[in-house]
Amino acid sequence: MMNIFDFAKKKQAGEKITMVTCYDYTSAVLVNRSDIDCILVGDSVAMTMHGFNSTVPATVEMMALHTAAVARGAKDKFIVADLPFLAYRKALGENIAAVQAVMQAGAHAVKIEGAAGNQELVRHLTESGVPVMGHIGLTPQFVHLLGGYRVQGKTEESANRLKHEALALEEAGAFALVMECVPTVLAADITKSLRIATIGIGAGAGADGQVLVFQDLLGLNTDFRPKFVKNFMNGADLVTNALNEYNQAVKTGAFPDANHSFNPDRMAQPA
Ligand code: KIV
């Protein structure tokens, strides 16, 4: 299993880091069988698994429940869990309670969105034994403030702000940084300026690693296809076809056949 030092080691070695989101036990077992380096239990769970139209409705309880399921299925993977909307913008005691819930559910690190106002917490958490991954650029918990899901860092001013945020998070003790929907050149520039690893999503090939949402990667999501998503299989059609085959087999009487039924005569035969 990776640990936090492997992120920087891979960056130094020029070895790309792969991360995928995961929200449930069955998917976690599959990711655990794969070569993917690490898992993010993202607050995108609110959208992919609960059908909300943003990550804002995610709660600490939701994150802890899904983190625990993933941790039971992916015993060999480093797991980062998102702290959900506002869960780390409260009094220190409440922030720590949220962190405690997801860490004790099985996460090895937490991810928080934004830098402004978070540096002290990042410092406090790392001093308390909790590794923190930062997240800048398009931070989905800020969707209402950003006016939608838009590429960030397109003007010189916002590009400079993102560079400062990245450095501030590194300085505060973050061990890695997600950069979401930022121009390729800016993402590469930020990556070069940091000692910690960057993980891109919609940030081009210059980041030290990439993260994709499980459902997007597998083509399971038919109603959402941002430019940066590549489907590595057509999961929606494969699953629908399998469901239709099952439906057909039951309706034609082809399933269940003898091989999938308990036959007393055959059960009585010696093995
Ligand atoms: O919640 C999530 O899935 C994320 C990724 C998009 C980085 O934060």
Residues whose N, C-alpha, C, O or C-beta is under 5 A from the ligand:
A	BS01	KIV	T21 G42 D43 S44 V178 I201 V211
